[in-house]
Amino acid sequence: MPGMHLADGVLTEPAVVLALDAVGLGAVALALRRGFDRSARGLAWTGTLAAFVLAVQALNVPLVPGASAHAIGTALLVLCLGPARAVVALTAVLLVQALLLGDGGLTVLGLNVLDMAVLPALVTWGLARALGASRDRLAWAGFLGAWLGTTLGAAGLATALVLGAGAPARLTFAWLVGAQSLAGLAEGVLTALAVRELVRRAPRLVGLGAARRDAPEALDAQSAAPGAVTHRGLGWLAAVLVVTVLLVPLASTSPDALEIVLHHLRAR
Amino acid sequence: MIVSARRAGPAGKLLAGAVLVVGLATAPASPRALTANALVSMAVVIATRPKLGVLARRGLPALGVILALLLPSLLAGERARALLVGGRALTATLAALAVASTLAAHEVPGALGALGVPGALASVTATMLRQLGAVRDEGRRLALARELRGARGAGFGAGTVAALLVRTAERAERVELAARLRGSTPRGEAGRARLRAADALLVLAGAAGGALAHLA
């Protein structure tokens, strides 16, 4: 189960597909109209982080025998770009995955955008605004945003399968939400640790104010003083490290999807 | 059709592929329609001649995803219907992958722009594809450095992810500055392709393929 990409042809009710696609693509249109920086630097920075997410999504983590998941990266992207640009960047990622990799369907692109970009972005941004901008709180927003966002996206996908394909509700919710909340937990831990590291190494890259900047400047000169980790942060870090140590080393070393896109780039 | 598929522009290929996939993905979930879907997909694979290794590498994970999505229906005893839906999804995915094999990634943003996708989204896609190689190279450097420091296992920790993001930002800044100095912009790259009259034949072929499954 790489991510939660819904494939073409799985849903059998065209009205459900059209309605959910309209909601997802409508949200992208809204993101493009409001709060999206169209300057050359803004477009370049958004595209660069989209490339980063496309690369990170190529690393699969086995969940249970026969099923694996990859990081979606929405929470990290939202904390670096703000919700509007994060949704546009993820839409570009999902579009390329559907067009070149067969990962997610073209006819359900809007639905995949809704589940994997819009819902997690709204959750993460709401949490970041509610929790505040300190290093620990941003990390918490990253952890909870990634976990809850992934779980909410899985619930959205399960709803689509129940309404649009007549799937049995209890089994579908138990399977998808259960498996993806486990994947979301791993992603949450990875996101939180990455956010903490980013705040330490390049504070201008991440945070609530990042949404208003088009691109970082002079990253080398921005490193904060080391050793600012609190006791509370250390305890929290120890807990999440246990989960990371258990799950992250299982990541695949052969990011096939990335290689195939690069193959397409080299072709012709 | 083979000649047409190779000569058509990227926007034409993309539109024809989309029309075909919509047709295959919305075909009735019946044995006759599934047979028609399979025949059309096979014809598309023959016409586009993708590398079979690449097709298998992407097709098998897609099959896994489809089975995972249909698992609750299979467990609930709706096997016949689930298999028909799964077969339809797989044939649509195979056709999409075969069409994708005729497209180079750098053609995609221009084709999207020509088909009316908002310019900002096409520009972000163009930059994303251009920077992907840089991200991959930085990732490889980090992995090599990690190995040289004696780290074991294939894992990518949070520190590596953060370091990759910072390095990507630094390198992207240099690459974008160099591109702008040469007069290249993301908007320019995304706005070059056009839908041509010659693409109409391929789009019609895609529509005919999609319609076949519905008529079966």
Interface residues (C-beta under 8 A of the other chain):
Chain A: M1 P2 H5 L6 A7 D8 G9 V10 T12 P14 V28 A29 L32 F36 R38 A40 R41 L43 A44 W45 T46 G47 T48 L49 A50 A51 F52 L54 A55 V56 L59 G66 A67 L76 C80 V88 A89 T91 A92 V93 L95 V96 A98 L99 L100 L101 G102 D103 G105 L106 T107 L161 A165 G166 A167 P168 L171 T172 W175 V189 L190 T191 A192 L193 A194 R196 E197 L198 R201 A202 L205 A215 P216 L219 D220 T244 V248 P249 L250 A251 S252 T253 D256 L258 I260 V261 L262 H263 H264 L265 A267 R268
Chain B: L14 G17 A18 V21 V22 L24 A25 T26 A27 A29 V54 R57 R58 G59 P61 A62 G64 V65 I66 A68 L69 L70 L71 P72 S73 L75 A76 E78 V85 G86 R88 A89 L90 T91 A92 T93 L94 A96 L97 A100 L103 A104 A105 H106 E107 V108 L112 P118 A120 L121 S123 V124 T125 A126 T127 M128 L129 R130 Q131 L132 G133 A134 V135 R136 G139 G153 A154 G155 F156 G157 A158 G159 V161 A162 A163 L164 L165 V166 T168 A169 E170 A172 E173 E176 R180 T185 P186 R187
